[in-house]
């Protein structure tokens, strides 16, 4: 029983504190990087960018006249431009969150060091 208490209250917390940077910048960072790629891919799928590129030169609503094709092209071009702007903004947002994941422990460590310097 005393070995269990020693392990639970002394060795486990020390191991957890020492393992934290290994996890954060190892498997945790890899998991977040894969999640970033998945979110960007899902955002492109949600905005239907591939479909917009494929159908850029096709007329909308089966309107095959010259004016219908011109209007369809510019309308799809405007929609594609707007969706690309949203895609870039979403990608920037998720990338900033990923970078925050990387630098958050360093910022916390910096704050702890400055706190103990003041004492």
C-alpha positions as CSV (number, residue, x, y, z in Angstrom):
1,X,0.0,0.0,0.0
2,X,2.7,2.6,0.8
3,X,4.3,1.9,-2.7
4,X,0.9,2.7,-4.3
5,X,0.7,6.0,-2.4
6,X,4.3,6.9,-3.2
7,X,3.6,6.2,-6.9
8,X,0.3,8.0,-7.0
9,X,1.2,11.2,-5.1
10,X,4.9,11.6,-6.0
11,X,6.0,9.8,-9.1
12,X,2.9,10.2,-11.3
13,X,2.8,14.1,-11.0
14,X,6.5,14.4,-11.6
15,X,6.3,12.1,-14.7
16,X,3.3,14.1,-15.9
17,X,5.1,17.4,-15.6
18,X,8.2,16.0,-17.3
19,X,6.2,14.3,-20.1
20,X,4.1,17.4,-20.9
21,X,6.6,19.0,-23.3
22,X,7.3,15.7,-25.0
23,X,3.6,15.2,-25.7
24,X,2.9,18.8,-26.6
25,X,5.6,19.1,-29.2
26,X,5.5,15.4,-30.3
27,X,2.3,13.4,-30.7
28,X,0.1,16.4,-29.7
29,X,1.6,18.6,-32.4
30,X,1.3,15.9,-35.0
31,X,-2.4,15.4,-34.1
32,X,-3.0,19.2,-34.3
33,X,-1.3,19.4,-37.7
34,X,-3.4,16.6,-39.1
35,X,-6.5,18.3,-37.7
36,X,-5.4,21.5,-39.4
37,X,-5.2,19.8,-42.7
38,X,-8.5,18.1,-42.2
39,X,-10.2,21.4,-41.3
40,X,-8.8,23.1,-44.3
41,X,-9.9,20.3,-46.6
42,X,-13.4,20.3,-45.0
43,X,-13.6,24.1,-45.5
44,X,-12.8,23.7,-49.2
45,X,-15.4,20.9,-49.4
46,X,-18.0,23.1,-47.6
47,X,-17.4,26.0,-49.9
48,X,-17.6,23.6,-52.9
49,X,-14.5,25.2,-54.5
50,X,-13.8,22.2,-56.8
51,X,-17.3,22.2,-58.1
52,X,-17.1,26.0,-58.7
53,X,-13.9,25.6,-60.7
54,X,-15.3,22.7,-62.8
55,X,-18.5,24.5,-63.6
56,X,-17.1,28.0,-64.2
57,X,-17.6,27.9,-68.0
58,X,-20.9,26.0,-68.0
59,X,-24.2,28.0,-68.4
60,X,-26.5,28.3,-65.4
61,X,-30.1,27.0,-65.5
62,X,-29.6,25.5,-69.0
63,X,-29.4,29.0,-70.5
64,X,-27.3,28.3,-73.7
65,X,-27.7,31.7,-75.3
66,X,-24.7,34.0,-75.7
67,X,-26.0,36.5,-73.1
68,X,-26.9,33.6,-70.7
69,X,-23.4,32.2,-71.0
70,X,-21.8,35.6,-70.3
71,X,-24.0,36.3,-67.4
72,X,-23.4,32.8,-66.0
73,X,-19.6,33.1,-66.3
74,X,-19.4,36.5,-64.5
75,X,-21.9,35.4,-61.8
76,X,-19.9,32.2,-61.1
77,X,-16.7,34.3,-61.2
78,X,-18.1,36.6,-58.5
79,X,-19.3,33.6,-56.4
80,X,-15.9,31.9,-56.8
81,X,-14.0,35.0,-55.8
82,X,-16.2,35.4,-52.7
83,X,-15.7,31.7,-51.8
84,X,-12.0,32.0,-52.3
85,X,-11.9,35.0,-49.9
86,X,-13.8,33.0,-47.3
87,X,-11.4,30.1,-47.8
88,X,-8.3,32.2,-47.3
89,X,-9.8,33.8,-44.2
90,X,-10.7,30.4,-42.8
91,X,-7.3,29.0,-43.5
92,X,-5.6,32.0,-41.8
93,X,-7.9,31.6,-38.8
94,X,-7.1,27.9,-38.4
95,X,-3.4,28.4,-39.0
96,X,-3.3,31.1,-36.3
97,X,-5.0,28.7,-33.9
98,X,-2.4,26.1,-34.8
99,X,0.5,28.5,-34.1
100,X,-1.1,29.5,-30.8
101,X,-1.0,25.8,-29.9
102,X,2.8,25.8,-30.5
103,X,3.6,29.0,-28.7
104,X,1.2,28.9,-25.7
105,X,3.4,26.8,-23.4
106,X,6.4,29.1,-24.2
107,X,4.3,32.1,-23.3
108,X,3.2,30.5,-20.1
109,X,6.8,29.6,-19.2
110,X,7.8,33.2,-19.9
111,X,5.1,34.5,-17.6
112,X,6.2,32.2,-14.8
113,X,9.8,33.2,-15.1
114,X,8.9,36.9,-15.0
115,X,6.7,36.3,-12.0
116,X,9.5,34.6,-10.1
117,X,12.0,37.4,-11.1
118,X,9.8,40.0,-9.5
119,X,9.7,38.1,-6.1
